[in-house]
Amino acid sequence: MPCTTLNLVVVAVAAAVLGSVRPALGVGLAIVGVLSVWLRGYLIPGTPWLTANYLPRQVLALFDKEPAAERAFMDDGAGGETAEDAEATLLESGLLVVDPSGADLMIAPDVADDLRAAAAAVNAGPSDEETLSRLAGIPAEDLRFGWEGDAYVAQFGHEKIAVWESRSAFVADAAADQVFADRIPGYADESLARRTALLGAFRIFLDRCPTCHGEITVGRDVVTSCCASYDVVAGTCAGCNDRLFEIEVDGTDLA
């Protein structure tokens, strides 16, 4: 969209200038330019590179070019919830515990057992639309899932409402949602924003894929779109190669 918008503006200005001198040429340029943008997405060669390097990040954000991993639900912020707040809640609820080394946190063993059972139920469920309906309180008949590259995307009618890094990431959240309902007091009454903040924070601690049970490995990566690139720390299943989470980091933090 940033590329398309920029090029349509260029076409309009060029056609107007040329049309002020030779109206027929202005109309011709407008037709050719619009057709080119419609067919290719841009008219000026190198537009994606120019857009990524010269449009401010705030402008790119207006076109939804922020990493999908920032949160699953696009139209519902985290309600002021920070990663530290979410982690504290998970610790207090016994969902996370200090690992044997004392240097990090891990999912409590009994919670991991419940999570595997819940993930199996999600995978065996009637449909992901039904599962999301229960999680988000949206009628299943109005929901549908699709793909944008490797991302697993949920739509409500014609509106995109959620993006996960993969279907495995969706299964992880749906399974954890069931487990949280039994272990976090008042969880079912929380806003969707707070619940998804907790789910996203919890997913970072997974060590096994909820669909193929492969080991999740954590490493550095660069995520690119047509208009930008981001340095991330990512968790990826070694078995099925599904991405479970991405955390954007400043490039200087990766040095």
ABEGO torsion letter per residue (X at the ends): XAAAAAAAAAAAAAAAAAAAABAAAAAAAAAAAAAAAAAAGBABBGAAAAAAAABBAAAAAAAGABBAAABABAABBAGGBBAAAAAAAAAAAGABBBBAAGABBBBBAAAAAAAAAAAAAAAABABAAAAAAAAAGBBAAABBBBBBEABBBBBBEABBABBBABAAAAAAAAAAAAAAAAABBGAAABBAAAAAAAAAAAAAABABBAAAGBBBBBBBBBBBBAABBBBBBBBBBAAAGBBABBBBBBAAAAX
